[in-house]
């Protein structure tokens, strides 16, 4: 008598499903990490744009920064930037005076940094800060 071997065994199917599950889990983690890095990169670019707007305001207004940081938003192409994750305002700290400013955005990953003089935020989380260049 000849045995009919036309299908897969239950064990073979379970092994293949397990391997596919592991690959999907790894892909999801990698995708999530890439998304966070992309949003952090966008936040850094927006903060540098804010810094450029503040410096432009400084050069056009008798060498003084705006007292309210938002007064420099007219120097930004699309107005004050929104967070790429939730379309709301950035979670940040800001301090503006006529002689200096410091604006910080909350990052999702452990990539902190500063651009400007004496500009840091001690909120216990990772931030990217921009400060006055003058």
C-alpha positions as CSV (number, residue, x, y, z in Angstrom):
1,X,0.0,0.0,0.0
2,X,1.2,3.5,-0.9
3,X,1.0,6.3,1.8
4,X,-0.5,9.7,0.6
5,X,1.9,12.6,1.6
6,X,0.2,15.5,-0.2
7,X,0.1,17.9,2.8
8,X,2.1,19.5,5.6
9,X,2.1,18.0,9.1
10,X,0.8,20.0,12.0
11,X,4.3,20.4,13.4
12,X,5.6,21.9,10.1
13,X,2.8,24.4,10.1
14,X,3.4,25.4,13.7
15,X,7.1,25.9,13.1
16,X,6.5,28.1,10.0
17,X,3.8,30.2,11.9
18,X,6.3,30.6,14.8
19,X,9.0,31.8,12.5
20,X,6.7,34.3,10.8
21,X,5.6,35.6,14.2
22,X,9.2,36.2,15.3
23,X,9.9,38.0,12.0
24,X,6.8,40.2,12.4
25,X,7.8,41.1,15.9
26,X,11.3,42.0,14.9
27,X,10.1,44.1,12.0
28,X,7.6,46.0,14.2
29,X,10.3,46.9,16.7
30,X,12.6,48.1,13.9
31,X,9.9,50.1,12.3
32,X,8.9,51.8,15.6
33,X,12.6,52.7,16.3
34,X,12.9,54.2,12.8
35,X,9.7,56.2,13.2
36,X,11.0,57.6,16.5
37,X,14.3,58.6,14.9
38,X,12.6,60.3,12.0
39,X,10.4,62.3,14.3
40,X,13.4,63.3,16.5
41,X,15.2,64.4,13.3
42,X,12.2,66.5,12.3
43,X,12.1,68.1,15.8
44,X,15.8,69.0,15.6
45,X,15.2,70.6,12.2
46,X,12.3,72.6,13.5
47,X,14.3,73.8,16.5
48,X,17.1,74.9,14.2
49,X,14.5,76.8,12.1
50,X,13.3,78.5,15.3
51,X,16.8,79.4,16.2
52,X,17.3,81.0,12.7
53,X,14.0,82.9,13.1
54,X,15.2,84.2,16.5
55,X,18.5,85.3,15.1
56,X,16.8,87.0,12.1
57,X,14.5,88.8,14.5
58,X,17.6,89.9,16.5
59,X,19.3,91.3,13.5
60,X,16.2,93.2,12.3
61,X,15.1,94.6,15.7
62,X,17.9,96.7,17.0
63,X,19.9,93.7,18.3
64,X,17.4,92.5,20.8
65,X,15.5,89.2,21.0
66,X,11.7,89.1,21.4
67,X,10.5,89.0,25.0
68,X,7.9,86.4,23.9
69,X,9.5,83.6,21.9
70,X,6.3,83.4,19.7
71,X,6.9,86.9,18.4
72,X,9.5,85.5,16.1
73,X,7.0,83.1,14.5
74,X,6.5,85.5,11.6
75,X,10.0,84.7,10.5
76,X,9.1,81.0,10.1
77,X,7.8,79.9,6.8
78,X,4.8,77.9,8.1
79,X,4.4,79.6,11.5
80,X,5.3,77.9,14.8
81,X,6.0,74.2,14.1
82,X,3.8,71.4,15.4
83,X,5.0,68.1,16.8
84,X,5.3,65.4,14.1
85,X,3.9,62.7,16.5
86,X,0.6,64.2,17.6
87,X,0.1,67.4,15.6
88,X,0.0,69.4,18.8
89,X,2.5,71.9,20.2
90,X,5.9,70.7,21.1
91,X,6.5,69.7,24.7
92,X,9.2,72.2,25.4
93,X,10.7,74.7,27.7
94,X,11.2,78.2,26.6
95,X,12.9,81.3,28.1
96,X,13.1,84.5,26.2
97,X,14.5,87.9,27.2
98,X,15.8,90.8,25.2
99,X,19.4,89.5,25.6
100,X,19.0,85.8,25.3
101,X,16.7,82.8,24.7
102,X,16.6,79.1,25.3
103,X,14.0,76.8,23.7
104,X,14.0,73.0,24.2
105,X,12.0,70.2,22.6
106,X,11.3,66.8,24.1
107,X,12.9,64.0,22.1
108,X,11.6,60.4,22.0
109,X,15.0,58.7,21.9
110,X,18.2,59.2,23.9
111,X,19.6,61.8,21.5
112,X,20.1,65.0,23.3
113,X,22.0,68.1,22.2
114,X,22.4,71.8,22.4
115,X,22.9,74.5,19.8
116,X,23.7,77.9,21.2
117,X,25.2,79.4,24.4
118,X,24.4,78.0,27.8
119,X,21.1,76.5,26.8
120,X,20.1,73.3,28.7
121,X,16.9,72.0,30.3
122,X,17.0,69.9,33.4
123,X,13.6,68.3,33.2
124,X,14.9,64.8,33.7
125,X,14.1,63.7,30.1
126,X,16.0,64.0,26.9
127,X,15.7,67.3,25.2
128,X,17.2,69.2,22.2
129,X,17.8,72.8,23.0
130,X,18.6,75.9,20.9
131,X,19.9,79.2,22.3
132,X,21.1,82.6,21.3
133,X,24.2,82.7,19.0
134,X,25.0,86.4,19.8
